[in-house]
Amino acid sequence: MTIQYDPDLLHRMYRTMNLIRRFEEAAGGLYRQGALKGGIHASSGQEAVAVGVCFALRSDDWITSTHRGHGHHIAKGADVKRLMAEICGKDSGYCRGRGGSMHVAAFDVGSLGAYPIVASGAPVGVGAALAARMSGQPRVVAVFFGEGALGQGTLYEALNLAQVWKLPVLFVCENNHYAVSTPVERSIAVSDMAALASAYGMPGAMLDGQDVLAVYDWASSSIARARKGGGPSFLGADTYRFEGHYFGELQVYRSEQEVKEARRTRDPIARLGARMLEIGVATQADLEAMVGAAAIEVQAALEFTAASPEPDPATVTEYIYA
């Protein structure tokens, strides 16, 4: 097989996907210990979508995220120490402990924030793209949302305006098959989600969201098109979340066997690792070293968080505008 990708790119992808997975596992451990303030929603199993899209973006491009956003932030380059501190409500976190898991923003790497209200990141992303256009900045915005957002009218308003104004937006639907506990086939009338984009005259694609290179290829071409003034694009990425809707959920709507089978056959990290071995850009020892490096980085984030102070109660009125 001919090597089609820069080996360094593949290594960075593999390292980052493992970093996301280890981060989510550590966050789950903190939840079980009672160390987190509030609930968290893990993106384990969905790493290929975040990495495939964000690695195609430039450092000055923007993203909007969701309640399941840790992977998006990390793929965009967020500091895992500050991110871990934020989900634990520490003063050293990205939002000084005010945002937590579902409201964290990392402006230093172009993450305009997580938006836990379903589909609410879409109009924000369109507004950011309009602001970039008006200020003459050649930025592209990637808007992430789950398939549950396809039932929200605000998403379609955002799709429409983005196309009317030919804004540089990538709409990325992470179809993990369950909107909380509702199977996708019981809530979405069409199986080809990309067909929804055709109603607004924009290009749409349905891809295997567990294949990071397929996602990266789509994102790269769509970003290039958007940056040249070609307007928005829509991706329906077929993925799967390995954890519950949130840590601690009973998951009575799907079987343990279904999840085990997905972990065995649809793990995006394992798929990329196998591809790298197949084309000869990494050895098994290389892959293991990258997994180990991710674990070390997450452990450092845990230690940083444990040593970080709680916000000073005297600062409770800071950052309040009304």
C-alpha positions in Angstrom: 0.0 0.0 0.0 1.3 3.5 -0.9 1.8 5.8 2.0 -0.5 8.7 1.3 0.0 10.7 4.6 2.9 12.4 6.3 4.1 9.9 8.9 4.5 12.8 11.4 0.8 13.6 10.9 -0.2 10.1 11.6 1.9 10.0 14.8 0.4 13.2 16.0 -3.1 11.9 15.3 -2.4 8.7 17.2 -0.9 10.5 20.1 -3.8 13.0 20.4 -6.5 10.3 20.1 -4.8 8.4 22.9 -4.5 11.6 24.9 -8.3 12.2 24.6 -9.0 8.6 25.6 -6.7 8.7 28.6 -8.2 12.1 29.7 -11.7 10.7 29.6 -10.7 7.6 31.5 -9.1 9.8 34.2 -12.1 12.1 34.3 -14.3 9.0 34.9 -12.1 8.0 37.7 -12.4 11.5 39.3 -16.2 11.2 39.0 -16.3 7.9 40.7 -14.2 9.4 43.5 -16.6 12.3 43.9 -13.9 14.8 43.0 -15.9 16.5 40.2 -18.4 19.3 40.5 -21.3 18.2 38.4 -21.6 15.5 35.7 -19.4 14.9 32.7 -20.0 13.4 29.3 -17.1 11.4 27.8 -16.2 11.3 24.1 -14.4 7.9 24.3 -15.0 6.2 20.9 -15.6 9.5 19.1 -11.9 10.6 18.9 -11.5 10.3 15.2 -14.1 12.9 14.4 -12.6 15.5 16.7 -9.0 14.8 15.5 -9.9 14.4 11.9 -11.6 17.8 11.7 -9.4 19.8 14.1 -6.1 18.6 12.5 -7.3 20.0 9.2 -8.0 23.4 10.8 -5.4 26.2 11.3 -4.4 27.3 14.8 -6.4 30.6 14.3 -9.5 28.8 13.1 -12.4 28.4 15.5 -14.6 25.6 16.8 -17.8 25.5 18.8 -18.4 22.4 20.9 -21.0 20.5 22.9 -21.6 19.0 26.3 -19.4 16.1 25.1 -16.6 18.4 24.2 -13.3 17.4 25.9 -12.1 15.7 22.7 -12.8 18.7 20.6 -10.8 21.0 22.9 -7.9 18.6 23.2 -7.8 18.0 19.4 -7.7 21.8 18.9 -4.7 22.0 21.1 -6.0 22.8 24.6 -3.7 22.4 27.6 -4.9 19.2 29.4 -3.7 20.5 32.7 -6.0 23.6 32.5 -8.8 21.5 31.1 -8.6 18.9 33.9 -8.5 21.7 36.4 -11.6 23.3 34.9 -13.7 20.2 35.0 -12.8 20.0 38.7 -13.8 23.6 39.3 -10.2 24.7 40.2 -9.0 28.3 39.9 -6.2 27.3 37.5 -8.8 26.0 35.0 -9.5 27.6 31.6 -12.5 29.5 33.1 -11.1 29.7 36.6 -13.5 26.9 37.6 -16.6 28.8 36.5 -17.4 26.8 33.4 -16.8 23.2 34.4 -17.0 20.4 31.8 -20.1 21.6 29.9 -19.2 25.3 29.6 -15.4 25.3 29.2 -13.9 27.6 26.5 -10.3 27.6 25.4 -9.9 30.9 23.5 -6.1 30.5 23.3 -6.5 27.6 20.8 -9.7 28.8 19.1 -12.3 26.9 21.0 -15.2 29.3 21.4 -16.8 27.1 24.1 -18.9 24.1 24.8 -22.7 24.6 24.5 -24.7 22.1 26.4 -28.0 23.3 25.1 -28.5 21.1 22.1 -27.7 22.8 18.8 -27.0 26.1 20.4 -23.4 26.2 19.2 -24.6 26.3 15.6 -25.8 30.0 15.6 -22.7 31.0 17.6 -20.5 29.4 15.0 -22.3 31.1 12.2 -22.0 34.4 14.0 -18.3 33.8 14.5 -17.9 33.1 10.8 -19.8 36.3 9.9 -17.5 38.2 12.3 -14.4 36.8 10.6 -15.8 37.7 7.2 -16.7 41.3 8.3 -13.2 41.8 9.9 -11.4 40.4 6.9 -10.0 37.4 8.7 -9.7 34.2 6.6 -10.9 32.0 9.4 -13.0 28.9 9.1 -15.4 27.7 11.9 -16.1 24.0 12.6 -19.4 23.5 14.4 -19.8 20.2 16.3 -23.1 18.7 17.3 -24.7 15.4 17.9 -27.5 13.8 15.8 -30.0 14.9 18.5 -29.5 18.4 17.3 -31.2 17.5 14.0 -34.5 17.9 15.9 -33.7 21.5 16.8 -34.9 24.4 14.6 -32.0 26.6 15.5 -29.7 24.3 13.6 -31.6 24.7 10.4 -31.7 28.4 10.8 -27.9 28.3 11.1 -27.5 26.1 8.1 -29.7 28.4 6.0 -27.9 31.6 7.0 -24.5 30.1 6.5 -25.5 29.2 3.0 -27.3 32.4 2.2 -24.2 34.4 3.2 -21.7 31.7 1.9 -19.9 31.7 5.3 -16.9 29.5 6.0 -18.5 27.0 8.3 -18.1 23.2 8.6 -21.2 21.6 10.2 -20.1 18.4 11.8 -22.8 16.0 13.0 -21.4 13.3 15.3 -24.0 10.6 15.0 -23.3 8.3 18.0 -26.7 6.7 17.5 -28.2 7.7 20.8 -29.6 11.1 21.7 -29.3 10.4 25.4 -31.3 7.2 25.3 -33.3 7.6 22.0 -32.0 5.5 19.1 -31.4 7.6 16.0 -33.8 5.6 13.9 -36.6 6.6 16.2 -36.0 10.3 16.0 -34.5 11.1 12.5 -36.7 10.5 9.4 -33.8 9.9 7.0 -30.8 7.6 7.3 -28.6 9.7 5.0 -28.1 12.8 7.1 -26.1 14.5 4.4 -29.3 14.7 2.4 -30.5 17.4 4.9 -27.7 19.6 3.6 -29.0 19.4 0.0 -32.2 21.3 1.2 -29.9 24.3 1.7 -27.8 23.8 -1.5 -24.6 22.9 0.4 -22.3 19.9 -0.1 -22.9 17.1 2.3 -21.2 13.8 3.0 -21.8 10.7 5.1 -18.6 9.1 6.4 -17.3 6.4 8.8 -16.6 8.6 11.8 -14.3 5.9 13.2 -11.8 6.5 10.3 -9.8 9.5 11.2 -8.2 9.8 7.8 -11.5 9.8 6.0 -12.7 12.6 8.2 -9.4 14.5 7.8 -9.6 14.2 4.0 -13.2 15.6 4.0 -12.3 18.4 6.4 -9.2 19.4 4.5 -11.1 19.8 1.2 -14.1 21.4 2.8 -11.9 23.9 4.7 -10.0 24.8 1.5 -13.3 25.4 -0.3 -14.7 27.5 2.6 -11.5 29.6 2.8 -11.8 30.5 -0.8 -15.4 31.7 -0.4 -17.2 28.5 -1.4 -19.4 28.5 1.6 -20.4 25.9 4.2 -20.3 22.1 4.1 -22.1 19.4 6.2 -20.7 16.1 7.5 -22.6 13.2 8.9 -20.0 11.2 10.8 -21.1 7.7 11.9 -19.5 7.2 15.3 -20.2 5.5 18.6 -19.8 6.5 22.3 -18.3 3.8 24.4 -19.5 5.3 27.7 -23.0 6.2 28.8 -24.6 9.5 28.0 -22.9 10.7 31.2 -20.7 8.9 33.7 -22.9 6.9 36.1 -25.7 6.4 33.7 -27.5 3.0 33.9 -27.6 2.6 30.1 -30.8 0.5 30.1 -31.5 1.4 26.5 -28.6 -0.6 25.0 -27.1 -4.0 25.9 -23.6 -4.6 27.4 -22.9 -6.9 24.4 -23.6 -4.1 21.9 -21.0 -1.9 23.7 -18.5 -4.7 23.9 -18.8 -5.4 20.2 -18.4 -1.7 19.3 -15.2 -1.5 21.4 -13.9 -4.6 19.7 -14.7 -3.7 16.1 -15.1 0.1 16.0 -12.4 1.5 18.1 -10.9 4.5 16.0 -7.6 4.4 17.9 -7.1 0.7 17.1 -8.0 1.3 13.5 -5.4 4.0 13.1 -2.8 2.0 14.9 -3.4 -1.0 12.6 -3.2 1.3 9.5 0.2 2.7 10.7 1.6 -0.8 11.2 0.3 -1.9 7.9 1.9 0.9 5.9 5.1 0.8 7.9 5.2 4.2 9.6 5.2 2.8 13.1 6.2 -0.3 15.0 4.3 -1.8 17.9 6.8 -0.3 20.2 6.2 3.1 18.7 2.5 2.8 19.3 3.0 1.6 22.9 5.3 4.5 23.6 2.7 7.0 22.4 0.1 5.4 24.6 2.5 5.7 27.5 3.3 9.3 26.8 -0.4 10.1 26.8 -0.8 8.4 30.2 2.1 10.4 31.6 0.6 13.7 30.3 -2.8 13.0 31.9 -1.1 12.0 35.1 0.7 15.3 35.2 -2.7 17.0 34.6 -4.2 15.1 37.6 -1.3 16.2 39.8 -1.6 19.8 38.6 -5.3 19.8 39.3 -4.8 18.3 42.8 -2.3 21.0 43.7 -4.5 23.8 42.3 -6.5 26.0 44.7 -10.3 26.3 44.7 -11.6 29.7 43.5 -11.5 32.4 46.2 -15.1 33.1 47.4 -14.2 36.8 47.4 -14.1 36.6 43.5 -17.6 35.2 43.2 -18.9 38.4 41.5 -16.1 38.5 38.9 -17.0 37.9 35.3 -20.7 38.7 36.0 -22.0 41.3 33.5 -25.6 41.7 34.6 
